[in-house]
């Protein structure tokens, strides 16, 4: 993006009240310019051609054509990064699978603080989306096949996954390929409260692993996956021969809660050379230092490559500082992981 050039945004929202609220909160950001608004996807189609936006914000629930169908129609013929604006609903995961870059949660429009927080979140995600210059790499549909190669049973091993923009689909892609006897896995995905539980439930249904939103005191046993709750950090500690997690709401780290660095740093301390850290797609640098810590403690580390990342930010920083031992594509990560566990 050219320095000082504003990010051109098209807002698609059927509610006049909320359309006005979105344009108002975005107008406060000097790096963003609202070039057009549309009440529905049909109106948006003409305005996309006329205004050539850099990013589109789009409601999910709309009459005639919903936001998910709009994304499926738009992206194959005209690529513009799309941020979904959603009420609390698991439909956001359908939108992300369709190719949307990220999502934000609709606030209470009568709450000034809620609108302010929403505006900050939306602005940040618009800036991340503006860096995406090609369609979100498609994750192949699950054909039911999983890696069946035997791995040694080792209760001392633990796998830590971290991701941000584009991470929900990336994590889903990795976990669905893994066998049920894989060592315990802990996940820090930048995601709002409530949606973290929905995300965990979706993974539990669609993979061979037992997945749940983490609670303090949960153990990280073989075949289990613990997802950090939205707006909570998650740390790993060793209790005897097992690993246990602690969730808390201390200050944000790198601007995030949950923070990947918090999870990775605690995993490095608790597991040392028995840890495997995997850093996936995302904007910024959260997780890079933690991944380096895992490697310095003797653990193994994997970073997603640029070609398969939605946003090659976090894994790039990790690679540049020497934290990544093996850099590979999203599709190959499960196989690299299994080889490290053999």
C-alpha positions, 0 to 999 in steps of 0.5 A: 500500500502506498504510504499515506494512501487511504484504504477505500472501503465499501460498507454493505449493510441492510440496516440503515441505523447500523450502516450509519453507525459503521460509517461513523466509527470508521470515519474517525480513522484517518487511514480509512475512506468510506467510498460507498455504502450499499443496502444489499448485495445487488446494490453493492455489485454496481458500486464495486465496479464504480468505486473499486474498493480495497476492502468490503465490510458485509453483514451476514444476515440480509434479505434476497442474498445473504452475506455468505452467498454474496462472498461466494458470488463475488470472489471467483470473479472479482477479488476484494478482501471481505470482512464479515459483520455478524451477530453472534452466530456460527455462520461466520465460520461458513463465511470464512470457509467461503473466502471472507478474510475475517469477521467482527461482532456487531455491538449493542448500537446503544452502547457508546463504549461498545461502538467504540470498541467495535470501531477499533476492532473493525478498523484494525481488521480492515487494515489487515485485510487491505494487505491481502492481495489474492484470494484466501487460499482454499482449504480442500474439502474433507474427504474423510481421510486422516493420517494413519501412520503410527506414532509412538505413544509419548505422554511428555509431548505437547503441541502448541498452535497459534494463529490470527487472521485466516487461522480458523480454517488453517487450524481446522485443516490441520486438526482434521488430518490428525489421528486420535492418538496424537499428543495433546494440543493447545490452541491460541486463536485470536477470536472473540468470546463466545465464538471460541466455544463455537469454534471448539464445538465445530472442531470437535464435530469435524475432527477425530479429536476431543476438542473443547474451549479450555477451562482452568484445570483442564488437562492436555491429554493425548487426543484432546485439543484445548482452545483458549477462550476469547478474551482469556490468556491460556498458559500451560503448566506441568503437574507431575507427568501431565500438562494442565492449563490455566486461563486468566484475564491479565493484561493484553500481550501484543494487543491480544488476549488470548496471546499466542506468545503467552501460550508459547512461552508457558509451553516452552517452560513447561515442556522444554524439548518435548514441545512442538510449536506451530505458528500459522497465518496472521497479521502482526508479530504475536507468537514469534518470540514465543516460538523462538523460546520453544526452539531455544528450549530444545523444542521443535518449531514449524511455520506456515509459508507465505504462499498458503497464508492468508496474511504472512505476518506472524509466521514471517516475523518468526522466520526472520528472527530464527524461530522457525525450524521448518517452514512449509505449506498448510497442506504439509504441516500435518505430515511434518508434525507426524514425522516429528512425533515418530 
